[in-house]
Amino acid sequence: MLKLIIEDFRAIKANDPAAKNWLETLLCHTAWHAIALYRIAHWLHTKLHIPVLPRFIGVIGVAWAGVEIHPGARIGRRFFIDHGTGVVIGETAEIGDDCVMFHGVTLGGTGHHDGKRHPTVGNNVLIGTAATLLGPIDVGDNARIGAETVIANRDVPAGTTVVGAPGVIVKRDGRRVEEKLPLAHYLRKPPPTHGVQGEGI
Ligand SMILES: CC(C)(COP(=O)(O)OP(=O)(O)OC[C@H]1O[C@@H](n2cnc3c(N)ncnc32)[C@H](O)[C@@H]1OP(=O)(O)O)[C@@H](O)C(=O)NCCC(=O)NCCS
């Protein structure tokens, strides 16, 4: 756990040009404080199954940094949140390695799902300020989601840039495009089967 917290700290330097002095960063990067509290709360919640305390540690993160990360959320290595205030990450959200998030991001539920209710975000994904992602959607690796984007019940393909409300794909693997986002995997109908092999024999 300590290793993860140190890696998160190093990710600040890699991502934030304003982080020039390590002592200042240690003392003043409140979003990292909230991530460190989350790492502790997540460990207590998932490894020791301690009730109440992990959520209470999360409350300290909200009061101190304005960042609410449920201890049940799963977050990969080198997670970086810039500024932080207003970030909400729900209980069943999953986030890969090397992801970057700005203030005001919501990884939330739509209120229409039980169990897995929150987004699954791949590796190396950037989510801009005030972006709202709702439902158990998938966000592919290397996606870039613009500031103020809203995505509900749509998956985000890997390597795309998505902007707007509702979000549309404006770049795919670095090339300018204009495409609608695909329906989320859980809303897609299975492809039609044209007879079962061996049928009618
Ligand atoms: C989306 C983003 C990640 C850029 O990704 P990118 O792949 O480099 O995309 P580009 O900058 O080439 O933009 C592609 C198109 O989307 C538009 N666009 C970019 N971000 C947008 C946004 N948030 N909302 C609407 N349109 C946006 C650009 O104007 C461009 O359109 P154009 O080709 O017609 O001019 C970036 O614009 C962004 O929103 N980053 C978030 C940063 C943030 O939150 N900062 C807060 C600091 S306090």
The ligand as an SDF file (V2000), in Angstrom:
LIG
                    3D

 48 50  0  0  0  0  0  0  0  0999 V2000
  -10.1000   16.7290  -24.9920 C   0  0  0  0  0  0  0  0  0  0  0  0
   -8.7020   17.1290  -24.6210 C   0  0  0  0  0  0  0  0  0  0  0  0
   -8.1190   16.0740  -23.6740 C   0  0  0  0  0  0  0  0  0  0  0  0
   -7.8090   17.2170  -25.8540 C   0  0  0  0  0  0  0  0  0  0  0  0
   -7.6800   15.9780  -26.4820 O   0  0  0  0  0  0  0  0  0  0  0  0
   -6.9710   15.9040  -27.9090 P   0  0  0  0  0  0  0  0  0  0  0  0
   -7.0490   14.4810  -28.3610 O   0  0  0  0  0  0  0  0  0  0  0  0
   -5.6240   16.5100  -27.8290 O   0  0  0  0  0  0  0  0  0  0  0  0
   -7.9530   16.7840  -28.8110 O   0  0  0  0  0  0  0  0  0  0  0  0
   -7.7600   18.2110  -29.5000 P   0  0  0  0  0  0  0  0  0  0  0  0
   -7.2130   19.2060  -28.5430 O   0  0  0  0  0  0  0  0  0  0  0  0
   -6.9940   18.0130  -30.7950 O   0  0  0  0  0  0  0  0  0  0  0  0
   -9.2620   18.6010  -29.8250 O   0  0  0  0  0  0  0  0  0  0  0  0
  -10.0240   17.9410  -30.8130 C   0  0  0  0  0  0  0  0  0  0  0  0
  -11.2510   18.7880  -31.0820 C   0  0  0  0  0  0  0  0  0  0  0  0
  -12.1130   18.7990  -29.9330 O   0  0  0  0  0  0  0  0  0  0  0  0
  -12.3320   20.1380  -29.4730 C   0  0  0  0  0  0  0  0  0  0  0  0
  -12.3370   20.0790  -28.0060 N   0  0  0  0  0  0  0  0  0  0  0  0
  -11.2940   19.7740  -27.2000 C   0  0  0  0  0  0  0  0  0  0  0  0
  -11.6930   19.7570  -25.9110 N   0  0  0  0  0  0  0  0  0  0  0  0
  -13.0020   20.0600  -25.9200 C   0  0  0  0  0  0  0  0  0  0  0  0
  -13.9620   20.1710  -24.8810 C   0  0  0  0  0  0  0  0  0  0  0  0
  -13.6370   19.9510  -23.5970 N   0  0  0  0  0  0  0  0  0  0  0  0
  -15.2510   20.4700  -25.2280 N   0  0  0  0  0  0  0  0  0  0  0  0
  -15.5860   20.6790  -26.5160 C   0  0  0  0  0  0  0  0  0  0  0  0
  -14.7040   20.5770  -27.5480 N   0  0  0  0  0  0  0  0  0  0  0  0
  -13.4300   20.2790  -27.2530 C   0  0  0  0  0  0  0  0  0  0  0  0
  -11.1610   20.9500  -30.0290 C   0  0  0  0  0  0  0  0  0  0  0  0
  -11.4870   22.3010  -30.1470 O   0  0  0  0  0  0  0  0  0  0  0  0
  -10.9400   20.2500  -31.3440 C   0  0  0  0  0  0  0  0  0  0  0  0
  -11.9190   20.6980  -32.2620 O   0  0  0  0  0  0  0  0  0  0  0  0
  -11.4870   21.3870  -33.6680 P   0  0  0  0  0  0  0  0  0  0  0  0
  -10.6180   20.3660  -34.3590 O   0  0  0  0  0  0  0  0  0  0  0  0
  -12.8040   21.6350  -34.3450 O   0  0  0  0  0  0  0  0  0  0  0  0
  -10.7530   22.6220  -33.2790 O   0  0  0  0  0  0  0  0  0  0  0  0
   -8.6430   18.5320  -23.9720 C   0  0  0  0  0  0  0  0  0  0  0  0
   -9.1720   19.5070  -24.8640 O   0  0  0  0  0  0  0  0  0  0  0  0
   -9.3620   18.6290  -22.6410 C   0  0  0  0  0  0  0  0  0  0  0  0
  -10.5600   18.8950  -22.5710 O   0  0  0  0  0  0  0  0  0  0  0  0
   -8.5790   18.3760  -21.5730 N   0  0  0  0  0  0  0  0  0  0  0  0
   -9.0420   18.5270  -20.2350 C   0  0  0  0  0  0  0  0  0  0  0  0
   -8.1130   19.4710  -19.5330 C   0  0  0  0  0  0  0  0  0  0  0  0
   -8.7060   20.0360  -18.2530 C   0  0  0  0  0  0  0  0  0  0  0  0
   -9.7050   19.6040  -17.7470 O   0  0  0  0  0  0  0  0  0  0  0  0
   -8.0110   21.0230  -17.7230 N   0  0  0  0  0  0  0  0  0  0  0  0
   -8.3810   21.6610  -16.5130 C   0  0  0  0  0  0  0  0  0  0  0  0
   -7.1790   22.3780  -16.0040 C   0  0  0  0  0  0  0  0  0  0  0  0
   -7.5430   23.3020  -14.5800 S   0  0  0  0  0  0  0  0  0  0  0  0
  1  2  1  0
  2  3  1  0
  2  4  1  0
  2 36  1  0
  4  5  1  0
  5  6  1  0
  6  7  2  0
  6  8  1  0
  6  9  1  0
  9 10  1  0
 10 11  2  0
 10 12  1  0
 10 13  1  0
 13 14  1  0
 14 15  1  0
 15 16  1  0
 15 30  1  0
 16 17  1  0
 17 18  1  0
 17 28  1  0
 18 19  1  0
 18 27  1  0
 19 20  2  0
 20 21  1  0
 21 22  1  0
 21 27  2  0
 22 23  1  0
 22 24  2  0
 24 25  1  0
 25 26  2  0
 26 27  1  0
 28 29  1  0
 28 30  1  0
 30 31  1  0
 31 32  1  0
 32 33  2  0
 32 34  1  0
 32 35  1  0
 36 37  1  0
 36 38  1  0
 38 39  2  0
 38 40  1  0
 40 41  1  0
 41 42  1  0
 42 43  1  0
 43 44  2  0
 43 45  1  0
 45 46  1  0
 46 47  1  0
 47 48  1  0
M  END
$$$$
